[in-house]
Amino acid sequence: MANKCFITKKYQIRCSHLLNDCNNPGIKTKETSLHGHHMDVLVTFKGPIDEESGLTVSRDFADQVIKNTILNKYDKSCLNDFLAIPTGENLVAAITKDLLSSKLSKQLHQVQLKETNKNFFSGPICNE
Amino acid sequence: MITLSRRVHFSSGHRYYNANWSEEKNKEVFGSSYSSHGHGHNYILEAQVKGPLDIDTGMVINLTDLDTILKDVSDLLDHKHLNDSVEYFKNITPTTENIAKFCFDKINMQLGKVSKATLHKVRIFEGDDLWADYYGQ
């Protein structure tokens, strides 16, 4: 693909979660009560640079799809409502799955999630 | 193989605009990025080079050489209105993507003259929530 470029946009979601309610002896965590994070969601798109517009992806279109698909769903939510085990790993996988069903599915490269300054998750590479 | 990333800052104005289109089409395609006179950013150019580790210097590339190249390239854009003052962008919209390509091609041309390291990627931050990565052709 000529002139392939990767565009990353950063969004934020504020979520709560509780891990020790999962009845899973494999989960070792200090997170014993419901708590929250202000997370960065990095969505990377890929594709050729359009010769006329100079864009790989329309900024407004990406914002609209992300807002409708991800932000409206997860922002200001409790992740336990969506995920049986609401870890960062499962969240990045769920967001990836949601976007692969959206109008941006063909351009999606990867979703990454910064949960805290110490925790960062990278989802699978899509559309390889 | 080791990679090294180095950053340089530049401040430029630009306008998301295709002169071959009507104003309506420009507004439709570029949406909130469209503005009648353009706007500005404090950009960050991050170049990632890769190469073997020189056993004598312990370096992939001498940072003095890399900084000289990055300054030469960023000076082409710094404190300019890209659409109006940079020949390359007279007919190419200075989107984040096209700025990344421009910088990659310029850096790549000079790198081979001073180092065995190769240019792996250029990342252009238009803001802290939007960046483009270009890996060359």
Chai-1 contact restraints between the chains, C-beta under 6 A:
chainA,res_idxA,chainB,res_idxB,connection_type,confidence,min_distance_angstrom,max_distance_angstrom,comment,restraint_id
A,C5,B,E97,contact,1.0,0.0,6.0,A-B,restraint_1
A,C5,B,A132,contact,1.0,0.0,6.0,A-B,restraint_2
A,C5,B,Y134,contact,1.0,0.0,6.0,A-B,restraint_3
A,F6,B,D133,contact,1.0,0.0,6.0,A-B,restraint_4
A,I7,B,A132,contact,1.0,0.0,6.0,A-B,restraint_5
A,T8,B,W131,contact,1.0,0.0,6.0,A-B,restraint_6
A,K9,B,L130,contact,1.0,0.0,6.0,A-B,restraint_7
A,K10,B,D129,contact,1.0,0.0,6.0,A-B,restraint_8
A,I49,B,E97,contact,1.0,0.0,6.0,A-B,restraint_9
A,E52,B,N18,contact,1.0,0.0,6.0,A-B,restraint_10
A,S53,B,V29,contact,1.0,0.0,6.0,A-B,restraint_11
A,G54,B,T93,contact,1.0,0.0,6.0,A-B,restraint_12
A,G54,B,T95,contact,1.0,0.0,6.0,A-B,restraint_13
A,G54,B,E97,contact,1.0,0.0,6.0,A-B,restraint_14
A,G54,B,N98,contact,1.0,0.0,6.0,A-B,restraint_15
A,L55,B,T95,contact,1.0,0.0,6.0,A-B,restraint_16
A,T56,B,E97,contact,1.0,0.0,6.0,A-B,restraint_17
A,R59,B,S33,contact,1.0,0.0,6.0,A-B,restraint_18
A,D60,B,G31,contact,1.0,0.0,6.0,A-B,restraint_19
A,D60,B,S32,contact,1.0,0.0,6.0,A-B,restraint_20
